Amino acid sequence: MQEHSFRILVINPGSTSTKIGVFDNERSILEKTIRHDAEALQVYKKIIDQYEFRKQTILETLDHEGINISKLDAVCGRGGLLRPIEGGTYAVNEAMLQDLRRGYSGQHASNLGGILAHEIASALNIPAFIVDPVVVDELDPIARVSGFSLIERRSIFHALNQKAVARRVAKQMGKTYEEVNFIVAHMGGGITVGAHKCGRVIDVNNGLDGEGPFSPERAGTVPAGDLVSLCFSGEYYREEVMRMLVGGGGLVGYLGTNDAVKVEKMIENGDEKAKLIYSAMAYQVAKEIGAASAVLAGKVDAIILTGGLAYGKQFVKEIADRVQWIADVIVQPGENELQALAEGALRVLRGEEEAKIYPQAVKTTV
């Protein structure tokens, strides 16, 4: 019996580009990065005002590529900075659109994903979805306790890619995502390490602005007392400190670049400082994986290394050498976000799971 084919348009907006893809089931038939001229975007005071411009650009690109949008079965956008929600595929509804438009948890280009999906889908009378936004929050209550009563730990991480690769690896093992315990390390411009227990990410570092391993451009966890002293030294404004931590931290702060390929070339040319810093980043990722194994009480079916840094063989080897005693290390390089969005929509279209309704409140107060 021939499998029913679903055609899905996926949309992943970035600050100066919009990535789109068209999938027939899991098979990609088009993937395109639409670059936006900086001057064209400057006329919009807020990111959210760009949606009509970006929508028209997407539709023109699809037409140019010979894609008949009337054959689409669904449109799926990258989820934005919404309220904390459980992982999964969500139908775009009015409550979600309102939170995306006002930037409930902040202004970011990804907020356009759900809006663009809705705008295109509604004109075609087909469903619009988002999948696993960065605000996915499935933390156990004990994981929320920071040790400082005025600050609670938050779940902000690479949920889309982490959950997508976890599902794929589980399937390769002949199991469902809900049947396994994984540690997934997404390693890109930011690094997040999640403890996945039976389909839920029960603990993960906030890789956005200040937890976990340092990364190519983020400082990660730094000594709190020294940071407080720096902040009150009178030498820096708040914005300067934040830029040093996020964007100017990690490899950028030490080596002046966030390009891992350049760092590897520096190491090949005998740069001892570059070698130390690069190894220290791998060392910190391994430490975070070790901590996640304690969260899972040592019951770990696999450790998955993913993201752009997972292409670096030496970097991966340094991590694996320290953690492979915990469980087998599986390398899934890259992000494949368009594929992940398509797979999320496809699970709903096939009836494998039901689309979730936004918002599904997550209790976050300790």
N, C-alpha and C positions, 0 to 999 in steps of 0.2 A: 504494500500500500504506500503510495507516494505521500511524503510529508507535505502538509500545507505550508506554503511559503508566505512569510510576512515581510513586507518592505518597510523599513524604519529609517527615518531621517534623524540623525543625532547632531546636536549643536553644543560646542564647548567654547564659550566666549573668553578671550583673554584681554589684557589691557589694550593692546594695539593690533589684535588679530582675532579672527573667529575661525575655529576649526570645525569643519562639518564632515559628515560621513553619511553614506547611504548603504544600508545593509539589506540583503535578502537572507533572512534568518541570520546565521552567524557569519555569512560570507560577505565580505566587503566588496562593493561594486564601485564605490567612489570614496576617496578621502582627500580632502582639500584644505589647505590653510589659506584663508582670505586675509591678506595684509591690508590694514587700514592706514591711510595717510594721516600723519599726526595732525596736520592742519585741519583736515576734515573733521577730526574728533574734537578739536579745541573749541569749536563753535558751540559745543554742548556744555552747559555749566555743570551738570551732574552726569555721572556714568549712565544712570537709568534713563536719561533723555535720549540716549543713542539708539534705543530699541528699533524705532521706525527706520532709521538709516541702515542699521545692520540687517534688519529683516529684508529690505529691498535688495541689499547686496547679496544676501543668501539666495533669494529667489532668482535674481539675475544670473548668479553663478550656476545654480541648478539648471536653469534654462539653457545656458551656454554649454553645459556639459551633456545636454540631451536627456535630462532626467524629467520624466513626466510626473509631476507631484500628485496628480489625481490618482496615481497607483499606490500612494503611500497608505499604510495601515495605522501608523502612529508617528508622533514626533517626540523625541526625548531630549531634554536639555540638561546641562550640567547644573546641579543644585547649588544654590548660593548660601549666603550667611543668614540662615533662618533661625528659628527657635531650636533648642536642642531636641532632636527626635531620634527614634530608633532607626536602625538601618533598614534598607529595603527600597522598593520602588513605590513612589507616591504619585497619585493622580494630581495634576495641577488643578487647584480650586481657587476660589476667590480669596479665601483666607491666606493662602500661600502668596498669591499675587500681591495682596496688600503689604505683606511683610517684605517681599522682594523689592517692591517699589520704594518703600520707606527705609529699607536697609536696616531691618530689625537688629541684626548683630554687627552691622557695619556696611560700608559701601565697598563693593567689589564687582569687577566685571562679570564674575560668575553669577551674580544676581540676575543678569540678563537672560541666563539660560532658560529658566522656567517661563519667563515672559515671552521670549521668542518662540519657544515650543508652543505655548498657548495661542499666540497670535497666528501662527501658520496652521496649527491643527484645527482651530475653531473655524477657520475659513473653509476647511475641507470636511468638517463634521467628523473628525476622527479624534481619538484620545491623545492627550499630552501628558507626559510624565517627567519626573526627575528621579535620579537614582543616587543613593548614598552620598549626600553632600558632606562637606568637611565638618559640619556641626553634629554628625551622628554621635549620639551619647548613649552608651550602654554600660557605663561604668558601674561596678559594684559599689554600694555605699562606702565600704571601707577604703576604696581607692580614691574617694573624693577628699579624704582628710589629708590636709597638707602638713599639719603640725603647727600652723599659725592660724589662730581662730578667725582672723579677719579675712583670710584668703582661702578659697576652696579650689581644689584642682579641677580643671575643666578638660573636656574631651574635644579637642580640635586636631584633626589628623587627616591623612590621605585615605579617607574611608573608601572612596570609589575603587581605587586600585588595590588597596589591601584586601577588601572583601572579594573583588573579582578574581584575583590570583588565588585566594584561599579556596574559592569555589572550584576553580579549574584544577588545582592540585588534588582536592578532595575527590573530584570526579575521576582523575587519573588513578587514584588509589581504590576506586570502586566503592566510594562512600559519599555521603552527602556532607555538605558544610556543617550541618547540625549534628553530625556524628563524630566530629574530630576536634582535637585541640592543636592549634598551630600558634607559632610565634612568627609574625610577619614584620619584616623590616623594610619599609619604603625608604629608599635612599636617593634623594634628588637634591634640589636647592635647599630643601628642609628634610630632616630625617625624623620619621616616627616609627616606633616599634610597638606593635600591638599584641596583647595576649588574647587570642581568639579561643573562646571556650564554648563549644557546642553552638556555634552560630552567632555568638555575641562577643563584642570586644570589651572585655570586663576591666581592662586597664590599658592605658596608652599614654605616652608622653605628649604634652602639648607642644608640638614642634613649631607652632606659629611664632611665638614670641618669648620662649624662655624655659624650656624643660628638655632634658634628655641630652643626647650626644650633640656636639657641635657639628656643623654641616658646612657645605661650601660657602654659605653666606649668612649663617645664623650661629649665635654664640652658644645656644643651648643653656644648660645649667651652669651658672658661675657662682663662686663663693659669695654668699649673701652679704656678709659683713663688709667685705671689700667693695662690693657693688654699692652698698649704702654710702660708704665713705666717699666713693667716686661721685655719686649723685649730689652729695652735699659739700663737695670740695669748693664750689663756687666757680669752677672752671668750665662747666658744661650746662647747657640748657637741657630740659627734659627731652626735647626732640633730637638733640645731638646724641644723647645716651641711647635712645631707642634706635637711632640709625646705626650706632656702633654695634648694638646687639642683633638687630634684624636688618640684613642687607650689607652691613659692613663687618659682621662677625665671622667666625669660622675661618675658612681658608682665605677669604678676602682680607680679614684683619691681619693674619699672619704673613700671607704670601702675595697679597695684592691681586689675586684673581680667584674667580669662582669656577674656573674651567678645570675640571679634573684631568682632562687630556693634557693641558699645559703643565699641570703639576707633575704628572707622570713623566713628561718630557724633561722637566727640570731635574727630576730624580735620576733619569737616565744619564743626564749630563753631569751627575756627581754633586748635586745640591743637597748637602746633608740636612739643612734646616727643612727643606721641602719633604725630605724622606721622613724626618721625625714627626712633622705636623700631620702628614698624610697617614702615617702609622698610628698616630694618636687618635685620629678620627675613627679609624677602623677599631682601635682598642676600645673607644667609648661606645661604639655600636655593639661590640661584643659584650661589654658590661651591661648594657641595657637589655640585651637578649638574655643574659644570665639572670637579671632581676625578673624578667617576664617568666622565666622558667620556675622561679620561686612562687610567683603568683599562681601558676598552674600546678603547683606542688610536684613538679618534675614529670607530670603526665603530659608529655609533648609528643605528638605524632610526627611533626616535621617542623623545621625552621625554614622559612621562605625569605630569600633575599631578592628584592625587586627595586624598580626605579632605575634612573639613568646610571647611577654609580655602580649598579650590578653588572655593567658591561666591563668594568675594570677587573681583569683577572687577578692581579696581585692584591688589589683591595679586598676582593671577595675571599681570596685565599687566607689573608691575614685574619679575617673575621672567622672563617670556617675552622681554621686551626685552633681557635680558642673555644669554639662552642659545639663542635661536632660530637663531643662526648654526650651532649644533652639529647640530640636527636639528629637524624639525617638532615643535611643542608641541601635545599633545592633552590636553584637559581632561576629566576624568571625576570630577566632584564627588561627595562623599558617600563612605560606606563600604560600604553594601550587604552587610554581613557575612552576613545570613541567606541572601541569594541566593548568595553565594560558597560557603557550606556546602552548600547544595542542589546546586550545580553540581559540587562535588567528589564528593559521593556518587553523583550521576547518572553521572559518567564511569565509575565502577566498575560500577554496575548495568547500564549499556549495553555493558560489555565493551570500552570505549575504553582503559582501563588497568586494571591489577590493583591490588587493595588491598595496600598495603605492610604488612609485619609489624614491629611494635614489639618491642624496639628495633633499629634499624639503626644501629650505632655510627658516630659521626663522629669521626675523629681530630682532636683539638683542641690537642694539645701541640706546641709549636714545638721 
